Amino acid sequence: MPITKNLFLTALQCSTLTWHIRAGEYQEPQSLLDKFNCEEGIEIHRRAQSLFPDAILITETEPITATNQTARLLKTKTTSTILEAAFVADDFIARADVLQKQKTGWKLTEIKSSVNLKPELIDDIAYTTMVLKKAGLNITACSLLLISKEYRLGMPDNKLFTEINQTDQVLKRADELELFSKEVQEQLLRNTPPAPELKLQCKDCPIFKSCFDKNIDHPIFELPRISHTKCQWAGQNRSLWARSK
């Protein structure tokens, strides 16, 4: 099973939780809000794709078939724009929302149902950029297609979106993610889960009780205003907890 964008970005926060998700040992429940956001995202993508009438849409969902179809289109001189282009490289898989040919390379545009530019959106498109570069593609421009704050009901689809060029930020972040990629690959493809590390994110982790919190009656998160430094100390001195019980 290839490493997806969601798995990779989750692994940046916790490789242990991500390993259990990838192994099928934990599946995050989908709330009504999650289902709504998913349906909303599908509709936003459909409307954004209408802005590229001459583009070729990759409709295949099976990774290998979609990747092969994408590869054929990339070799075709008349190809100018591809929607949902698929790539697999070094066990990582990605789908590019919009890929447009430029003079010296390709422009990547990711469609997001957000009105504000957030750090996680940069990580999102940076992951896709990283995989495309691993696959041998020269990415020369990166943009986010966000929802325009100026849009009003009844306006045409081209007024619904606003494009934000983030080339420099995305290429820099993609290089940073590349440095982590080998470590993430090794951690997620191993036969046993990586040893857990105590982080602030552990407080809301769904598998904390069966992971780092084994045999601990009162985890450090019960303390008010816990800091990253204290959390890190607790993780490095876990043996003291057992002796104090």
N, C-alpha and C positions, 0 to 999 in steps of 0.2 A: 504494500500500500504506500503510494507516494506521500510525501509530507506536504500538506496543504498550507495555504496562507494562514488560516485560523490556527492550525497546529503550531506553525512556526512562531507566530506572534504571541501565542499563549506560552510557548516554551521560553520566550524571553523573560517572562515573569516567573514561571515555575516549570522546569522540565519534568519534575516528578508527576505533577497533575497531568501534564500533556502526555506523558508516557502511558498513564492509565487510560486516558481518553483514546489514544491511538490503538491501544491493545484491546479496546472494547470493554474494559473493566469498569468504566464510568461513562455515563451518558447524561449530559446536562439536560434537565427537563425544559421543555419549551412552553413558555407562558403564552397567554392570549396576546400580550404586548409583543412578544417575539414573533408570533404568527402574523400579527398586523404589520409589524415592521418589514417582515419578509415579503408580504403581499405588496406593501407600499413600494419596496425596493424594486420588485419586478415591474410594477407599473411605471416607475420613474425611469428604469432602464429602457422600457419599450418606447416611451416618449422621447427619450434622449436619442435613441437609435434612429428615430424618424428624421433627425437632423442630418443624417448621412445617407441620403437616398441611393447613392452609387456604391455604397459599401457592400461587401460580401459577408454575410452572417454565417458563422460556424455553428450549426445547429446540433452537431453530434455531442453527446454527453459522455460517451465512453472515452477515457483519456487518450489511449493510443490512437484510436480512429480520428479523434479531433486533432491530435498533434500531427498526424500524417497529412490530414487535409490542410492544416495550417502551413506545413512545410512546403506542400505543393504550390500553394498560393504565393508564398514568399519568393519562390523561384520564378513565378510568372511575371514577366515584365509589365504587363498591363494592370497588375494589381496595384491599386492606390490606397484603399482603405479596407481593413478587416475588422469585423466586430466579433468579440468573444474568441479571439485567437488563443490557441492552446499551446502550452510549452511544458516539457518535462526535461529537467536537467539535474544531474547529481541527486536523484531521489526527491527533488522538489518539483511541485507542479503549480502552474499559475494560468489564469485566463485573463487576457488583456481586454478590457472593455472596448477600447477603440485604438486601433493601430493605423497610423497614417504615414505613407512614404514621404520622405523629404529628400533633398538633394544628396545628402551624405549619410543618411541613416533613417531612423523611424521616430515618429512622435507618439508617445503613449499618453492617452487620456483615460482617466478613471471617472466613472459616473457615481456620484454619491448623493443620497437623499438628505443632505445637511445644508443648512444655510450659513453655517460658520466654519471657518478653517480651523481644524483641531489637530493637535500633534499626532493622534492616532490615525488620521487620514494620511499624513505624511508617511508613517510607517507602513500603512496599507499599500500605497502606490510604490513605496520604496522596495517592498518585498517583491512585487511583480517586476519591477525594474531589475532587481537582482537576478531573478530567474531568467528573464529575457537575455540579460547580458551573459549569464552562464551558458545559455543556449546559442550564443554567438551573434546575437543581434546588437547592432550599434544604435543605442538609444541617444538621440540628440536633443530631445525636448520632452518635458513631462508637465502635464496639466491636470487640474481637477475641475470637473464639471459639477458645480454645486447649484443648489436651488437659489434663485434670485429673490432677494427681499422685496424687490419692486414688482414681482409678479402678482397679478390679480386674476380672479376667476373669470374665464372667458377669453383671456389673452391666448395667442397662438403658442405652440410649444417652444418656438425659438426665443420667447420672452420668459420662459419658465426657468432657464438656466443662465448661469454666469460662469465664465471660464477664468480660472486663476492659474497663471503660469508659475510653476514651482520647480523649474528645472534644476537650478543650482542646489536647492535644499534637498530635493529627492535624490539626485545623483550622489551627493555627499552621504546621505543616510543609507543609500543602497550599498555604498562601499563599506560603511560601518556594519551593516547587516551581513555582508559577505564575510567579514572577520569572525562573526559568530556562527556562520552556517555550518562549518565542519564540526564544531562542538555540538550544536543542536542535532546534527545528523547522527553523530556517534551516540548521543544520549537517547534519542528516540528509537534507534534501530537496535539497541542492545536487547538481550533476552530478559534482563531484570531491570526494575525501575531504578533510576538514579537516586542516590541518597538524598533525602529531603534537607533543605536549608530553611531555617526560620527567617521569614521576612514579614514585613507589615501586611503584605497581601494575604498571608496565611490566616489572618483573623476572619476573613469571610470565605475561606476556601471550603468547598463542600466535602472534601475528604480529609480535613484536618484531623478529625478524631481518630481516623484509622491510619494516619500517616505520621506526622510529627508528634501528635498529642498522645501517643500510646503510653499508658501507665502514668499519666500526669493528671492529677485531680484539678489543679488550678493553673492553667496556662498563663503566661505573662500578659496576655491580652486583657485579663481581668483588671489589671492596673490602669488607673485613669491616665490619659495623656501620654500613652506609651510612645517613645521616640524610636527612630530607626536605630540609633546607637544602642539603646537598651535592648531592643529586639535582637540585634546582632550579637550582643554579649550573651543573651540567654541561649541563642543557638549554639554558640561556641562553648558554653559551659553547661550543657545539658546534663552531664553526669552529676552535677551538684543538686539538680532537682530530685533525682532518684534517691540520693543520700539523705535529703531533707524530709523525705516522706516517712 
